[in-house]
Amino acid sequence: MCTLGPSSSSIATSDQGIAAVEITEIQVDGYQRVARCRDDASGLHALIAVHDTTLGPALGGMRMLPYVSEDEAMFDVLRLSKGMTYKSAVAETGLGGGKSVIIGDPAKKSPELFRAMGRFVEAFEGQYITAEDMNIGIADLNYVHETTKHVTGLSREEGSSGNPSPYTARGVFQGLRAVAEEAWGSDSFEGRHVVMQGVGAVGLPLALMLKEAGAKLTREHGFTVVPDAGHHAIECDIYAPCARGAGVNDETIPELNCKAVAGAANNILLEERHADVLKELGIVYAPDYVINAGGIINVGVEVRPEGYDETEALRRVDRVYDNLKEVFEVARREGISTLAASGHLAEERIEAAKKAGV
């Protein structure tokens, strides 16, 4: 439940003491901090949600979308930030979960908007660390970085680890190996038909890796391309959503014609109960926050006290395979959905940290 508390507004100021952004605290059950930012000068309208910082500061990407309402944006940021908590917990990144969304047309970006967003991030005093997500690139984050130090995934020239998308793609590929083993007893993709929704910053490198491994692909340039409408109903081995989430729902599930659902998108399922529906149908589901954790794993290495090391990052990213194997094992042993199994693993690690006083 979201409620505005009394005296919930504050003004963040720039270094020159000039009023910069208006921040309104929003009370949400189960979340450590949720806030709205409005800045008339730049046109910024944004939300940040910090779900849990038991395991470390909340790290999660920033996205910009033309949401039809603030309620839609709130729904997105709350789901995503909780997913980031679980993602980091299962991947053992030493980080908590958070997310930020900017409500607006990405075609109307401006340096002033992102500088204002940086002041919003800075108001969280390190409790939230931001990174790239949908429609946000390194150039945008550079402006954010002008007004806050709590940014990851900047260019390598600036001592950061760069675009996290290739690491996300690598992790998804490793996770798909575990999915294939669970579904067919072999991690070979030779001759397997994969239908991909979205071939952007993550989907494209993933598609190329799958092609090299022998998979047959639909919706990847150079292969068969079909209209977006009804693509989920194409007969295939793996349906891989790699764009926006919530595409697996009551309307689309009866039309799925696959053995597994696994991709790079966040919040693939519209509702958590859909994981149980997939289980009943015998469809292997890879929880999105487990399989797409490669990017957060990479930037998690970046924020270590000893600094970034790509060899270590790749080693940790490749463990997505092992994490999914563990999820599948728990699901089989407990007779529960893979989503419930991954949630149990995440919660166990968070509770263990609380008991240890971390």
Legacy VTK file of the C-alpha trace (Angstrom):
# vtk DataFile Version 3.0
C-alpha trace
ASCII
DATASET POLYDATA
POINTS 358 float
0.000 0.000 0.000
1.313 3.465 -0.904
0.449 6.433 1.281
1.767 9.959 1.518
2.804 10.696 5.061
2.446 14.040 6.817
5.295 16.514 6.259
6.539 14.242 3.513
8.041 16.847 1.185
11.558 18.210 1.222
13.745 20.325 -1.020
17.151 19.100 -2.144
19.579 21.913 -2.926
22.493 22.265 -5.272
26.037 23.049 -4.126
25.218 26.722 -4.613
22.313 26.420 -2.197
19.720 26.960 -4.916
16.546 24.893 -4.591
16.893 22.076 -7.081
14.329 19.314 -6.721
11.238 18.710 -4.630
11.189 15.265 -3.045
8.099 13.671 -1.542
8.407 10.611 0.683
5.857 7.859 0.014
5.180 5.201 2.648
4.988 1.716 1.095
4.591 -1.398 3.211
7.603 -3.693 2.948
9.927 -1.071 1.423
12.632 0.849 3.218
12.189 4.063 1.295
10.153 5.230 -1.695
10.154 8.803 -2.947
8.892 10.977 -5.774
10.849 13.843 -7.312
9.388 16.743 -9.267
11.533 19.478 -10.770
9.703 22.062 -12.836
12.862 23.638 -14.213
14.070 20.470 -15.949
10.721 18.703 -16.283
11.874 15.771 -14.152
9.178 13.503 -12.735
10.777 10.417 -11.202
10.468 7.722 -8.569
13.101 5.843 -6.586
12.276 2.737 -4.556
14.688 1.129 -2.108
13.324 -2.274 -1.149
15.946 -3.754 1.186
19.540 -2.955 2.151
20.220 -5.835 4.541
22.945 -7.240 2.292
24.350 -3.881 1.189
23.416 -0.612 -0.511
20.540 -0.882 -2.979
21.838 -1.029 -6.526
19.489 -0.994 -9.482
19.204 0.606 -12.884
17.436 3.771 -13.985
14.896 3.576 -16.789
12.960 6.219 -18.692
9.567 5.428 -20.199
6.439 7.395 -21.181
4.281 5.796 -18.501
0.598 6.614 -18.907
0.343 7.497 -15.226
2.379 7.736 -12.052
0.503 4.680 -10.774
1.879 2.637 -13.692
5.379 3.929 -12.959
4.976 3.129 -9.259
3.864 -0.414 -10.080
6.983 -0.821 -12.225
9.495 0.643 -9.773
8.172 -1.346 -6.802
8.244 -4.668 -8.650
11.656 -3.963 -10.093
13.249 -2.878 -6.811
12.009 -5.971 -4.982
13.278 -8.067 -7.869
16.677 -6.422 -7.484
16.790 -7.412 -3.797
16.155 -11.031 -4.706
18.454 -10.874 -7.724
21.382 -9.646 -5.657
20.647 -12.063 -2.830
20.586 -15.159 -5.057
23.649 -13.952 -6.983
25.436 -13.098 -3.695
26.575 -9.692 -4.915
26.719 -8.147 -1.442
24.127 -5.569 -2.493
20.527 -4.728 -1.738
17.677 -3.904 -4.082
16.484 -0.611 -5.505
15.319 0.934 -8.759
14.541 4.296 -10.300
12.196 5.346 -13.087
11.858 8.617 -14.965
8.376 9.318 -16.293
8.734 10.880 -19.712
9.488 10.601 -23.398
13.100 9.422 -23.955
13.170 11.620 -27.067
12.980 14.650 -24.772
16.055 13.948 -22.668
18.201 16.867 -21.553
21.358 17.362 -19.504
19.335 19.434 -17.022
16.885 16.579 -16.481
19.655 14.105 -15.651
21.489 16.573 -13.421
18.234 16.962 -11.482
17.938 13.170 -11.365
21.442 13.035 -9.932
20.395 15.364 -7.120
17.462 13.050 -6.440
19.810 10.053 -6.226
22.193 12.049 -4.015
19.347 12.719 -1.583
19.402 8.996 -0.733
22.930 9.499 0.675
24.362 6.278 -0.750
21.412 4.099 0.203
20.652 3.826 -3.525
23.235 3.434 -6.309
22.037 3.778 -9.889
23.073 2.267 -13.235
21.814 1.838 -16.814
18.431 0.430 -17.707
15.882 0.935 -20.488
16.487 4.078 -22.581
19.374 5.189 -20.363
22.954 5.139 -21.641
26.395 6.063 -20.393
26.045 9.594 -21.800
22.939 10.119 -19.652
24.630 8.693 -16.569
27.549 11.059 -17.080
25.162 13.970 -16.478
23.719 12.160 -13.453
27.269 11.725 -12.186
27.800 15.493 -12.225
25.477 15.813 -9.216
25.963 12.485 -7.420
28.795 10.018 -6.958
26.392 7.101 -6.540
26.525 5.885 -10.165
27.942 2.683 -11.656
28.409 1.428 -15.205
30.145 4.554 -16.509
32.784 4.346 -19.220
35.977 2.405 -18.666
37.926 5.565 -19.338
36.423 6.904 -16.123
37.461 3.815 -14.181
34.063 2.161 -14.354
33.048 -1.123 -16.002
31.139 0.265 -18.971
27.871 -0.947 -20.460
26.502 -3.850 -18.354
24.402 -5.284 -21.210
27.033 -7.721 -22.569
27.455 -9.164 -19.064
23.703 -9.556 -18.700
23.614 -11.359 -22.050
26.460 -13.662 -21.020
24.669 -14.522 -17.792
21.414 -15.253 -19.614
23.258 -17.549 -22.002
24.784 -19.440 -19.080
21.357 -19.640 -17.480
19.823 -20.989 -20.674
22.322 -23.847 -20.491
20.802 -24.788 -17.128
17.308 -24.401 -18.582
18.163 -26.737 -21.468
19.529 -29.320 -19.061
16.377 -29.093 -16.963
14.087 -29.420 -19.983
15.983 -31.908 -22.166
18.852 -33.316 -20.094
21.518 -31.597 -22.215
22.894 -28.071 -22.374
23.326 -28.264 -26.144
21.445 -25.672 -28.212
22.086 -27.466 -31.486
18.825 -27.383 -33.430
16.859 -25.832 -30.560
14.352 -23.214 -31.709
14.396 -20.029 -29.642
11.773 -17.315 -30.136
13.123 -13.998 -28.883
11.045 -10.968 -27.978
13.388 -8.021 -28.305
16.912 -7.889 -29.734
18.255 -4.740 -28.154
21.303 -4.088 -26.002
21.000 -7.477 -24.279
18.938 -9.462 -26.760
21.294 -8.921 -29.694
24.499 -10.253 -28.092
22.457 -13.094 -26.593
21.057 -13.945 -30.027
24.545 -14.045 -31.506
25.752 -16.376 -28.752
22.791 -18.686 -29.293
23.385 -18.660 -33.060
27.013 -19.602 -32.556
25.903 -22.429 -30.266
23.700 -23.874 -33.012
20.255 -22.584 -32.055
17.581 -21.689 -34.600
16.345 -18.164 -33.898
13.174 -16.259 -34.673
13.102 -12.440 -34.379
16.800 -11.849 -34.758
18.148 -9.950 -37.743
19.401 -12.345 -40.368
16.831 -14.904 -39.297
13.078 -15.229 -39.532
11.284 -12.096 -38.372
7.579 -12.162 -37.485
5.071 -9.495 -36.380
5.112 -8.822 -32.647
1.446 -9.703 -32.271
1.127 -13.394 -31.527
4.867 -14.107 -31.534
4.564 -15.873 -28.173
2.354 -18.540 -29.766
4.993 -19.715 -32.269
5.961 -23.336 -31.749
9.469 -23.426 -30.307
11.680 -24.944 -27.643
12.419 -21.775 -25.646
10.425 -18.563 -25.518
12.874 -15.820 -24.509
11.354 -12.425 -23.581
14.147 -9.856 -23.777
12.208 -6.564 -23.758
9.577 -5.242 -21.358
8.013 -7.537 -18.783
4.525 -8.807 -17.949
4.178 -10.533 -21.333
3.465 -13.899 -19.719
-0.046 -13.539 -18.348
-3.534 -15.015 -18.356
-4.053 -14.115 -22.008
-0.737 -15.364 -23.397
-0.056 -18.463 -21.278
-2.768 -20.604 -22.947
-1.192 -19.737 -26.300
2.406 -20.618 -25.389
3.795 -23.440 -27.515
7.157 -24.018 -25.872
8.941 -26.191 -23.327
10.667 -23.346 -21.480
10.270 -19.630 -20.765
13.538 -17.865 -20.030
14.891 -14.500 -21.119
16.574 -11.243 -20.219
13.453 -9.172 -19.469
12.606 -8.100 -15.942
9.274 -9.211 -14.472
8.460 -11.624 -17.286
5.369 -12.777 -15.394
2.522 -10.326 -14.883
1.767 -11.932 -11.517
3.719 -14.326 -9.319
0.925 -16.920 -9.521
1.717 -17.378 -13.210
4.817 -19.335 -12.174
2.496 -21.965 -10.699
0.480 -22.040 -13.903
3.635 -22.667 -15.936
4.646 -25.424 -13.521
1.266 -27.121 -13.962
1.711 -26.958 -17.732
5.157 -28.566 -17.519
6.899 -25.450 -18.837
10.324 -24.781 -17.329
10.502 -21.210 -16.085
13.761 -19.445 -15.232
12.993 -16.683 -12.707
14.050 -13.474 -14.430
15.976 -12.016 -11.514
18.124 -15.161 -11.379
18.868 -15.570 -15.083
19.364 -11.875 -15.936
21.648 -11.069 -12.995
24.836 -10.770 -15.066
24.710 -6.983 -15.285
24.215 -6.437 -11.564
26.890 -9.024 -10.811
29.321 -7.096 -13.001
28.646 -3.715 -11.424
28.677 -5.388 -8.017
32.314 -6.205 -8.671
32.828 -2.575 -9.649
31.732 -1.253 -6.240
34.022 -3.562 -4.237
36.591 -1.762 -2.054
39.376 -3.321 -4.131
37.857 -2.013 -7.362
36.795 -3.582 -10.634
38.392 -6.699 -12.103
36.845 -8.105 -15.282
38.244 -11.608 -14.818
36.550 -11.825 -11.445
33.366 -10.319 -12.884
33.156 -12.912 -15.661
33.787 -15.727 -13.196
30.883 -14.529 -11.083
28.618 -13.936 -14.082
29.137 -17.524 -15.230
27.782 -18.686 -11.860
24.290 -17.796 -13.090
24.311 -21.368 -14.416
24.962 -22.757 -10.922
22.386 -20.470 -9.314
19.661 -21.674 -11.672
20.660 -25.307 -11.139
20.180 -24.724 -7.409
16.788 -23.106 -8.000
15.621 -26.048 -10.112
16.833 -28.507 -7.467
14.956 -26.713 -4.673
11.799 -26.534 -6.807
11.901 -30.280 -7.492
12.686 -31.191 -3.894
9.966 -28.990 -2.408
7.406 -29.514 -5.164
7.066 -25.751 -5.696
7.421 -23.379 -8.612
10.864 -22.172 -9.613
9.831 -18.632 -8.683
8.908 -19.740 -5.174
12.177 -21.679 -4.934
14.271 -18.661 -5.936
12.351 -16.517 -3.457
13.112 -19.000 -0.685
16.814 -18.908 -1.518
16.870 -15.111 -1.503
14.943 -14.812 1.742
17.130 -17.408 3.446
20.249 -15.404 2.582
18.693 -12.139 3.733
17.529 -13.657 7.021
20.923 -15.267 7.589
22.524 -11.862 7.161
20.097 -10.299 9.620
20.856 -12.971 12.220
24.570 -12.509 11.677
24.150 -8.792 12.230
25.466 -7.880 8.789
LINES 1 359
358 0 1 2 3 4 5 6 7 8 9 10 11 12 13 14 15 16 17 18 19 20 21 22 23 24 25 26 27 28 29 30 31 32 33 34 35 36 37 38 39 40 41 42 43 44 45 46 47 48 49 50 51 52 53 54 55 56 57 58 59 60 61 62 63 64 65 66 67 68 69 70 71 72 73 74 75 76 77 78 79 80 81 82 83 84 85 86 87 88 89 90 91 92 93 94 95 96 97 98 99 100 101 102 103 104 105 106 107 108 109 110 111 112 113 114 115 116 117 118 119 120 121 122 123 124 125 126 127 128 129 130 131 132 133 134 135 136 137 138 139 140 141 142 143 144 145 146 147 148 149 150 151 152 153 154 155 156 157 158 159 160 161 162 163 164 165 166 167 168 169 170 171 172 173 174 175 176 177 178 179 180 181 182 183 184 185 186 187 188 189 190 191 192 193 194 195 196 197 198 199 200 201 202 203 204 205 206 207 208 209 210 211 212 213 214 215 216 217 218 219 220 221 222 223 224 225 226 227 228 229 230 231 232 233 234 235 236 237 238 239 240 241 242 243 244 245 246 247 248 249 250 251 252 253 254 255 256 257 258 259 260 261 262 263 264 265 266 267 268 269 270 271 272 273 274 275 276 277 278 279 280 281 282 283 284 285 286 287 288 289 290 291 292 293 294 295 296 297 298 299 300 301 302 303 304 305 306 307 308 309 310 311 312 313 314 315 316 317 318 319 320 321 322 323 324 325 326 327 328 329 330 331 332 333 334 335 336 337 338 339 340 341 342 343 344 345 346 347 348 349 350 351 352 353 354 355 356 357
